[in-house]
Amino acid sequence: MYNSFNLRIGQYLKNARKNHGLTQEDLGKMIGKSKAWYVDIERGKNNLYFSDAKSLCDALDIDINELAKYACGNDLHTKNRLL
């Protein structure tokens, strides 16, 4: 299912991955996942479990709080659900 939350997470991770000069396959392997799994995350097709989000953030040297803030955007309903 595509939703704006998942799409924003995917966009943020894609930008971070490209800034690190990594391919989708590289990043998937770094956290023990397949390229196909990671591609679906970037496309916003799948929900991202916290443990996987943490692994991706660690691999990309980004703060998981920044990922969450970006993903929430201006959606107050989503922000309230996360708090």
Secondary structure, 3 states (H helix, E strand, C coil): CCCHHHHHHHHHHHHHHHHCCCCHHHHHHHCCCCHHHHHHHHCCCCCCCHHHHHHHHHHHCCCHHHHHHHHHCCCHHHHHHHC
